[in-house]
Amino acid sequence: MTAIERSRTVAVVGAGTMGQGIAQVALLAGHRVLLYDIDAVLAADAVGFVQDRVERMAAKGRLDRAEAEDAIGRIDSAAELSGLAGAALVVEAVVEDATVKRALFAALEEVVPPDALLATNTSSLSVTELAAGLAHPGRFLGLHFFNPAPLLPLVEVVSGFATEPAAAERAYRTVLGWGKTPVRCADTPGFIVNRIARPFYAEAFAVYEEQGADPATIDAVLRESGGFKMGPFALTDLIGQDVNEAVTRSVWESFFRSPKFTPSLAQRRLVQSGRLGRKSGHGWYPYGPDAKAPAPHTAGPEDAPGAVTVVGDLGPAAGLTELLEEAGIAVTAVGHGGPYIQLPGEGQLVLADGKTSVEFADVVYFDLAFDYRAATRVALSVSGDTSERTLAEAVGLFQKLGKKVSVIGDVPGMIVARTVAMLIDLTADAVARGVAGAEDIDTAMRLGVNYPAGPAEWHDRLGRDWAYDLLHHLDARCPGGRYAPSLALYKLGYAAGEDDAADGDEADDEAYDEAGETE
């Protein structure tokens, strides 16, 4: 199945920001483009806006002058829907209202040729539902562009229940030819990005609601330790709290109120109070000329221990051994037991594993980092029983490595670790249910929301049992189903082969026994 020929017309219905962006993408790919809107004046103005942007690209040397002039002459508006009669592809970008969209596509069916593809740019509605009632639902699919469409490469190609594979493949090839990065996806609530990304927001909000840390500290840890470009509090302020919460609530409702997608009460209160983020002047953070951005909690200076003992395999944190030695801290390695870093005062430094510090005599937990060498901040978690000396030694140790340190409450799974584990779990479940392939999900999360790595890649880096074990421990401490690891994640632990599977079974038995003793 080949892409739609450049000689064929592409039509865009809806002349808002997204419609203009999609029109510009198709135009610069070489198609004749028609823009239609129920407001004819808006459609005509939108054509002018696109032509102006193309002209500016040529003026800045980003587009050949001859190509720009040719493109400017290939876009026009249609006064009536019937004017789209020759289009080979119609992409809809109108209001997110299922009734409006279904009426539009029913009318388009009467206009376009039999081989034309009909596509919706919806980000939240069911493609299958929108196709219901169409005479030819097989040619209907979702093409979910991300805003701004001319700049962001990702496009989710969504197949509804009735979408014919040939139609989805033709759309995929067309978008690929436009210079975008398409990913294939089944029609599921939130598609790929809005489904998989929920824990990035939800776990941060949960840590805040549990009084584990303030928004500025959580954002800083996810940026400076987790490697994310923005923290969830700042990002939802940018998106709009009402918009982000509406997507979360929509996904939750669509999954029959699954605890995996439960919305945040704190965010609900923010929306109810009118604190919607940047657009209202206040969200999680204040905005405006006199607003002062709150600073994350950063521990004061402490002396680093001169020597430590690394007990067992630190797994995802194994690189710390080399960093400690480079910093002049004497390291003694003990191959069995652990895993933890034994501090001089007899306290232990343990990588977040879904348990709490209060369960142990004198333990400081430290959070996961995407890259401990590159990380500029590390979070530590303590309980009221943690000795002052142990905490001081832990803080001083990471400060000796050049890291800022944020001390948070005794939160199981901490911040980065529980977020990443939940992303991995939702990805494993989505792959197992045929929503999308692991590679497509990784691509979508890297390009769609700029994650430092896709969840499947993260799973490979952290080890096949890491996410399962952390969530298993977290579920025992926070029952209710939110953190119960999926069957798909459990099965991933056995994917490496029979020998590894046997080892993994023993490890799982030990984990269950340990959890039972704790309870």
VEXKE-827146 format. One record per residue (C-alpha): residue in three letters; x, y, z. Coordinates in steps of 0.02 Angstrom, whole numbers, always signed. Layout:
REM VEXKE-827146
resn;c1;c2;c3
ALA;X;Y;Z $
...
//
This chain:
REM VEXKE-827146
resn;c1;c2;c3
MET;+0;+0;+0 $
THR;+74;+166;-55 $
ALA;+56;+342;+12 $
ILE;-70;+463;-59 $
GLU;+4;+539;-216 $
ARG;+70;+717;-206 $
SER;-44;+763;-351 $
ARG;-198;+726;-244 $
THR;-285;+857;-137 $
VAL;-282;+853;+53 $
ALA;-423;+942;+144 $
VAL;-425;+1002;+323 $
VAL;-589;+1041;+412 $
GLY;-568;+1162;+556 $
ALA;-467;+1321;+535 $
GLY;-401;+1340;+712 $
THR;-221;+1324;+767 $
MET;-214;+1135;+743 $
GLY;-303;+1140;+576 $
GLN;-184;+1272;+511 $
GLY;-35;+1169;+570 $
ILE;-94;+1010;+484 $
ALA;-131;+1108;+326 $
GLN;+46;+1180;+327 $
VAL;+123;+1006;+347 $
ALA;+25;+936;+199 $
LEU;+58;+1091;+95 $
LEU;+247;+1085;+117 $
ALA;+243;+900;+76 $
GLY;+183;+948;-98 $
HIS;-6;+928;-94 $
ARG;-140;+1050;-147 $
VAL;-228;+1095;+14 $
LEU;-405;+1154;+48 $
LEU;-458;+1227;+215 $
TYR;-641;+1224;+266 $
ASP;-726;+1295;+419 $
ILE;-907;+1328;+459 $
ASP;-849;+1508;+476 $
ALA;-796;+1550;+298 $
VAL;-706;+1708;+353 $
LEU;-603;+1610;+479 $
ALA;-556;+1484;+343 $
ALA;-500;+1623;+224 $
ASP;-399;+1705;+363 $
ALA;-319;+1538;+406 $
VAL;-259;+1520;+226 $
GLY;-175;+1689;+242 $
PHE;-94;+1639;+407 $
VAL;-20;+1482;+329 $
GLN;+42;+1579;+178 $
ASP;+123;+1707;+292 $
ARG;+214;+1570;+388 $
VAL;+278;+1494;+227 $
GLU;+336;+1666;+170 $
ARG;+429;+1692;+335 $
MET;+514;+1523;+316 $
ALA;+579;+1576;+145 $
ALA;+636;+1744;+214 $
LYS;+737;+1655;+349 $
GLY;+816;+1538;+223 $
ARG;+727;+1384;+292 $
LEU;+635;+1356;+128 $
ASP;+685;+1384;-53 $
ARG;+602;+1540;-125 $
ALA;+533;+1448;-277 $
GLU;+463;+1309;-166 $
ALA;+381;+1438;-53 $
GLU;+298;+1529;-198 $
ASP;+236;+1364;-267 $
ALA;+165;+1313;-98 $
ILE;+80;+1481;-72 $
GLY;-12;+1454;-236 $
ARG;-72;+1278;-187 $
ILE;-178;+1322;-34 $
ASP;-353;+1391;-35 $
SER;-513;+1390;+67 $
ALA;-676;+1306;+22 $
ALA;-835;+1405;+46 $
GLU;-943;+1248;+55 $
LEU;-911;+1070;+113 $
SER;-950;+1014;-64 $
GLY;-792;+1103;-118 $
LEU;-691;+959;-43 $
ALA;-761;+837;-172 $
GLY;-592;+795;-249 $
ALA;-495;+767;-87 $
ALA;-402;+604;-64 $
LEU;-384;+634;+123 $
VAL;-489;+741;+239 $
VAL;-421;+776;+414 $
GLU;-544;+845;+540 $
ALA;-485;+964;+677 $
VAL;-645;+1037;+748 $
VAL;-714;+1049;+925 $
GLU;-698;+893;+1035 $
ASP;-882;+849;+1026 $
ALA;-931;+676;+965 $
THR;-1101;+734;+901 $
VAL;-1023;+873;+797 $
LYS;-888;+760;+726 $
ARG;-1007;+619;+679 $
ALA;-1122;+739;+588 $
LEU;-973;+811;+494 $
PHE;-909;+642;+435 $
ALA;-1083;+586;+383 $
ALA;-1091;+741;+273 $
LEU;-915;+713;+206 $
GLU;-960;+537;+152 $
GLU;-1084;+612;+31 $
VAL;-949;+724;-45 $
VAL;-780;+638;-59 $
PRO;-734;+501;-184 $
PRO;-744;+316;-134 $
ASP;-554;+298;-115 $
ALA;-536;+449;+0 $
LEU;-477;+426;+180 $
LEU;-571;+513;+321 $
ALA;-469;+552;+477 $
THR;-503;+632;+645 $
ASN;-372;+724;+744 $
THR;-461;+689;+908 $
SER;-353;+664;+1061 $
SER;-487;+600;+1180 $
LEU;-636;+528;+1086 $
SER;-657;+350;+1024 $
VAL;-616;+328;+840 $
THR;-732;+177;+838 $
GLU;-876;+280;+908 $
LEU;-850;+420;+782 $
ALA;-856;+293;+640 $
ALA;-1021;+219;+699 $
GLY;-1158;+253;+573 $
LEU;-1042;+285;+426 $
ALA;-1082;+192;+267 $
HIS;-897;+152;+241 $
PRO;-813;+147;+414 $
GLY;-667;+48;+345 $
ARG;-586;+205;+274 $
PHE;-604;+302;+437 $
LEU;-460;+317;+562 $
GLY;-373;+434;+682 $
LEU;-224;+544;+638 $
HIS;-177;+624;+803 $
PHE;-51;+764;+773 $
PHE;+33;+852;+919 $
ASN;+31;+1040;+936 $
PRO;+117;+1132;+853 $
ALA;+94;+1011;+708 $
PRO;+229;+1088;+594 $
LEU;+362;+1066;+730 $
LEU;+321;+908;+826 $
PRO;+362;+748;+730 $
LEU;+245;+624;+812 $
VAL;+79;+568;+736 $
GLU;-26;+429;+813 $
VAL;-109;+328;+674 $
VAL;-261;+255;+762 $
SER;-360;+108;+694 $
GLY;-540;+96;+752 $
PHE;-633;-68;+767 $
ALA;-692;-57;+586 $
THR;-538;+25;+508 $
GLU;-471;-78;+364 $
PRO;-285;-121;+379 $
ALA;-255;-54;+202 $
ALA;-327;+116;+250 $
ALA;-219;+127;+407 $
GLU;-64;+77;+307 $
ARG;-100;+207;+173 $
ALA;-120;+341;+306 $
TYR;+41;+283;+392 $
ARG;+139;+291;+228 $
THR;+67;+462;+188 $
VAL;+114;+538;+356 $
LEU;+287;+458;+345 $
GLY;+309;+539;+175 $
TRP;+265;+707;+252 $
GLY;+421;+695;+358 $
LYS;+330;+646;+518 $
THR;+359;+498;+632 $
PRO;+199;+396;+635 $
VAL;+162;+260;+763 $
ARG;+25;+130;+745 $
CYS;-104;+118;+883 $
ALA;-268;+30;+918 $
ASP;-419;+132;+971 $
THR;-398;+137;+1159 $
PRO;-433;+277;+1284 $
GLY;-293;+404;+1271 $
PHE;-214;+310;+1125 $
ILE;-28;+293;+1166 $
VAL;+37;+454;+1240 $
ASN;-114;+509;+1343 $
ARG;-134;+332;+1411 $
ILE;+46;+292;+1455 $
ALA;+88;+467;+1521 $
ARG;-42;+467;+1662 $
PRO;+80;+407;+1799 $
PHE;+201;+550;+1761 $
TYR;+69;+668;+1831 $
ALA;-23;+551;+1948 $
GLU;+127;+490;+2050 $
ALA;+194;+666;+2075 $
PHE;+24;+724;+2134 $
ALA;+11;+571;+2248 $
VAL;+179;+609;+2330 $
TYR;+118;+787;+2359 $
GLU;-48;+727;+2432 $
GLU;+47;+607;+2546 $
GLN;+145;+759;+2612 $
GLY;+304;+682;+2545 $
ALA;+369;+840;+2462 $
ASP;+314;+1006;+2390 $
PRO;+285;+1036;+2203 $
ALA;+449;+1128;+2174 $
THR;+549;+987;+2252 $
ILE;+456;+850;+2158 $
ASP;+480;+942;+1993 $
ALA;+664;+968;+2028 $
VAL;+694;+784;+2069 $
LEU;+605;+724;+1911 $
ARG;+706;+847;+1806 $
GLU;+877;+837;+1885 $
SER;+875;+653;+1935 $
GLY;+745;+576;+1821 $
GLY;+803;+665;+1665 $
PHE;+631;+734;+1617 $
LYS;+630;+903;+1530 $
MET;+494;+977;+1640 $
GLY;+417;+926;+1804 $
PRO;+232;+879;+1807 $
PHE;+178;+1028;+1912 $
ALA;+258;+1154;+1795 $
LEU;+200;+1057;+1642 $
THR;+18;+1049;+1695 $
ASP;+24;+1235;+1734 $
LEU;+81;+1260;+1554 $
ILE;-50;+1141;+1481 $
GLY;-188;+1208;+1592 $
GLN;-248;+1117;+1748 $
ASP;-425;+1105;+1678 $
VAL;-362;+1027;+1515 $
ASN;-245;+903;+1599 $
GLU;-373;+852;+1729 $
ALA;-507;+830;+1595 $
VAL;-394;+709;+1499 $
THR;-354;+613;+1658 $
ARG;-538;+603;+1705 $
SER;-585;+549;+1528 $
VAL;-458;+407;+1528 $
TRP;-514;+354;+1703 $
GLU;-697;+350;+1653 $
SER;-658;+259;+1491 $
PHE;-568;+123;+1589 $
PHE;-720;+103;+1701 $
ARG;-638;+200;+1842 $
SER;-487;+87;+1855 $
PRO;-380;+132;+2008 $
LYS;-230;+137;+1889 $
PHE;-297;+302;+1820 $
THR;-380;+382;+1972 $
PRO;-377;+573;+1959 $
SER;-296;+683;+2091 $
LEU;-406;+766;+2221 $
ALA;-275;+903;+2243 $
GLN;-283;+944;+2058 $
ARG;-474;+942;+2064 $
ARG;-469;+1073;+2202 $
LEU;-349;+1177;+2098 $
VAL;-471;+1175;+1952 $
GLN;-620;+1212;+2064 $
SER;-528;+1364;+2135 $
GLY;-494;+1434;+1961 $
ARG;-306;+1412;+1977 $
LEU;-282;+1342;+1803 $
GLY;-98;+1380;+1779 $
ARG;-10;+1509;+1673 $
LYS;-169;+1563;+1583 $
SER;-253;+1614;+1747 $
GLY;-98;+1684;+1831 $
HIS;-89;+1547;+1962 $
GLY;-87;+1358;+1965 $
TRP;+30;+1252;+2067 $
TYR;+146;+1402;+2052 $
PRO;+112;+1590;+2045 $
TYR;+141;+1685;+1883 $
GLY;+152;+1866;+1835 $
PRO;+282;+2005;+1843 $
ASP;+299;+2000;+2033 $
ALA;+283;+1813;+2056 $
LYS;+427;+1721;+2138 $
ALA;+457;+1541;+2088 $
PRO;+467;+1429;+2242 $
ALA;+635;+1344;+2267 $
PRO;+652;+1156;+2291 $
HIS;+708;+1091;+2459 $
THR;+897;+1072;+2458 $
ALA;+991;+1003;+2608 $
GLY;+1129;+1105;+2689 $
PRO;+1311;+1049;+2680 $
GLU;+1365;+893;+2773 $
ASP;+1531;+802;+2787 $
ALA;+1552;+652;+2676 $
PRO;+1607;+486;+2751 $
GLY;+1785;+437;+2708 $
ALA;+1741;+255;+2674 $
VAL;+1589;+148;+2639 $
THR;+1551;-34;+2603 $
VAL;+1449;-82;+2451 $
VAL;+1355;-241;+2493 $
GLY;+1287;-344;+2348 $
ASP;+1240;-286;+2174 $
LEU;+1165;-111;+2174 $
GLY;+1079;-148;+2008 $
PRO;+1021;+14;+1926 $
ALA;+1133;+111;+2046 $
ALA;+1289;+6;+2014 $
GLY;+1375;+155;+1933 $
LEU;+1384;+240;+2103 $
THR;+1531;+131;+2152 $
GLU;+1641;+209;+2019 $
LEU;+1580;+384;+2062 $
LEU;+1620;+357;+2246 $
GLU;+1797;+301;+2206 $
GLU;+1823;+447;+2088 $
ALA;+1769;+564;+2228 $
GLY;+1903;+494;+2344 $
ILE;+1787;+389;+2453 $
ALA;+1863;+220;+2496 $
VAL;+1747;+80;+2441 $
THR;+1749;-98;+2504 $
ALA;+1644;-218;+2401 $
VAL;+1556;-368;+2476 $
GLY;+1484;-480;+2340 $
HIS;+1344;-564;+2439 $
GLY;+1197;-493;+2535 $
GLY;+1119;-322;+2518 $
PRO;+1100;-231;+2408 $
TYR;+1143;-72;+2503 $
ILE;+1284;+47;+2544 $
GLN;+1343;+25;+2723 $
LEU;+1383;+193;+2804 $
PRO;+1513;+215;+2943 $
GLY;+1379;+248;+3075 $
GLU;+1302;+76;+3041 $
GLY;+1157;+150;+2943 $
GLN;+1116;+89;+2768 $
LEU;+1086;+181;+2605 $
VAL;+962;+84;+2497 $
LEU;+895;+114;+2321 $
ALA;+706;+145;+2320 $
ASP;+618;-24;+2312 $
GLY;+438;+12;+2360 $
LYS;+464;-11;+2547 $
THR;+474;+122;+2682 $
SER;+616;+178;+2794 $
VAL;+511;+157;+2952 $
GLU;+512;-32;+2927 $
PHE;+698;-41;+2964 $
ALA;+814;+7;+3104 $
ASP;+916;+144;+3020 $
VAL;+891;+157;+2831 $
VAL;+897;+303;+2711 $
TYR;+820;+270;+2541 $
PHE;+888;+357;+2386 $
ASP;+789;+383;+2226 $
LEU;+819;+314;+2053 $
ALA;+915;+421;+1929 $
PHE;+914;+408;+1741 $
ASP;+1103;+429;+1744 $
TYR;+1188;+448;+1913 $
ARG;+1341;+527;+1834 $
ALA;+1240;+660;+1744 $
ALA;+1111;+687;+1882 $
THR;+1129;+852;+1974 $
ARG;+1008;+810;+2114 $
VAL;+965;+654;+2214 $
ALA;+817;+631;+2331 $
LEU;+832;+543;+2499 $
SER;+688;+472;+2599 $
VAL;+690;+451;+2788 $
SER;+572;+414;+2932 $
GLY;+567;+488;+3105 $
ASP;+669;+340;+3166 $
THR;+816;+374;+3051 $
SER;+966;+433;+3152 $
GLU;+1033;+608;+3121 $
ARG;+1207;+536;+3092 $
THR;+1147;+416;+2957 $
LEU;+1051;+553;+2866 $
ALA;+1200;+672;+2878 $
GLU;+1319;+540;+2809 $
ALA;+1199;+502;+2666 $
VAL;+1179;+686;+2622 $
GLY;+1366;+716;+2632 $
LEU;+1403;+565;+2523 $
PHE;+1296;+627;+2378 $
GLN;+1358;+805;+2401 $
LYS;+1535;+738;+2385 $
LEU;+1480;+671;+2215 $
GLY;+1430;+847;+2164 $
LYS;+1243;+821;+2186 $
LYS;+1114;+931;+2268 $
VAL;+1012;+832;+2392 $
SER;+825;+844;+2427 $
VAL;+762;+755;+2583 $
ILE;+580;+700;+2566 $
GLY;+459;+606;+2678 $
ASP;+450;+419;+2702 $
VAL;+361;+386;+2536 $
PRO;+368;+207;+2468 $
GLY;+445;+205;+2296 $
MET;+496;+388;+2317 $
ILE;+473;+499;+2162 $
VAL;+569;+446;+2007 $
ALA;+567;+259;+2047 $
ARG;+380;+241;+2071 $
THR;+344;+350;+1919 $
VAL;+458;+248;+1805 $
ALA;+392;+83;+1874 $
MET;+213;+135;+1836 $
LEU;+260;+192;+1660 $
ILE;+341;+23;+1629 $
ASP;+189;-70;+1696 $
LEU;+63;+26;+1589 $
THR;+174;-2;+1437 $
ALA;+187;-189;+1467 $
ASP;-1;-200;+1488 $
ALA;-33;-97;+1330 $
VAL;+83;-206;+1226 $
ALA;+2;-365;+1292 $
ARG;-171;-298;+1247 $
GLY;-119;-255;+1070 $
VAL;-133;-67;+1091 $
ALA;+37;-39;+1010 $
GLY;+208;-118;+996 $
ALA;+342;-81;+1125 $
GLU;+449;+10;+997 $
ASP;+305;+121;+943 $
ILE;+264;+161;+1125 $
ASP;+445;+208;+1160 $
THR;+448;+319;+1005 $
ALA;+284;+401;+1054 $
MET;+341;+441;+1230 $
ARG;+509;+509;+1175 $
LEU;+440;+617;+1035 $
GLY;+267;+656;+1102 $
VAL;+313;+706;+1280 $
ASN;+503;+714;+1270 $
TYR;+543;+576;+1396 $
PRO;+729;+537;+1415 $
ALA;+692;+356;+1368 $
GLY;+542;+253;+1320 $
PRO;+467;+142;+1456 $
ALA;+517;-19;+1367 $
GLU;+695;+44;+1351 $
TRP;+693;+91;+1534 $
HIS;+634;-84;+1577 $
ASP;+780;-159;+1483 $
ARG;+903;-44;+1570 $
LEU;+836;-73;+1746 $
GLY;+818;-261;+1737 $
ARG;+673;-374;+1702 $
ASP;+616;-391;+1885 $
TRP;+649;-213;+1946 $
ALA;+480;-133;+1908 $
TYR;+382;-287;+1958 $
ASP;+469;-302;+2127 $
LEU;+450;-116;+2167 $
LEU;+264;-115;+2123 $
HIS;+235;-277;+2217 $
HIS;+308;-198;+2375 $
LEU;+216;-35;+2344 $
ASP;+50;-126;+2320 $
ALA;+73;-212;+2489 $
ARG;+94;-43;+2573 $
CYS;-36;+53;+2472 $
PRO;-172;-77;+2435 $
GLY;-319;-42;+2322 $
GLY;-257;-98;+2152 $
ARG;-168;+58;+2091 $
TYR;+4;-18;+2111 $
ALA;-38;-201;+2081 $
PRO;+83;-254;+1943 $
SER;-1;-314;+1785 $
LEU;+4;-493;+1727 $
ALA;+99;-431;+1574 $
LEU;+237;-359;+1684 $
TYR;+245;-521;+1782 $
LYS;+266;-619;+1621 $
LEU;+406;-505;+1563 $
GLY;+509;-573;+1707 $
TYR;+510;-741;+1620 $
ALA;+546;-681;+1444 $
ALA;+737;-700;+1457 $
GLY;+738;-889;+1454 $
GLU;+709;-1045;+1556 $
ASP;+864;-1028;+1666 $
ASP;+826;-847;+1709 $
ALA;+644;-892;+1737 $
ALA;+692;-1015;+1873 $
ASP;+798;-883;+1960 $
GLY;+658;-757;+1942 $
ASP;+534;-879;+2021 $
GLU;+644;-897;+2173 $
ALA;+663;-708;+2184 $
ASP;+474;-686;+2174 $
ASP;+447;-815;+2311 $
GLU;+570;-722;+2422 $
ALA;+481;-558;+2385 $
TYR;+312;-632;+2432 $
ASP;+382;-708;+2591 $
GLU;+463;-545;+2640 $
ALA;+305;-447;+2608 $
GLY;+207;-572;+2712 $
GLU;+326;-554;+2858 $
THR;+311;-365;+2849 $
GLU;+122;-374;+2859 $
//
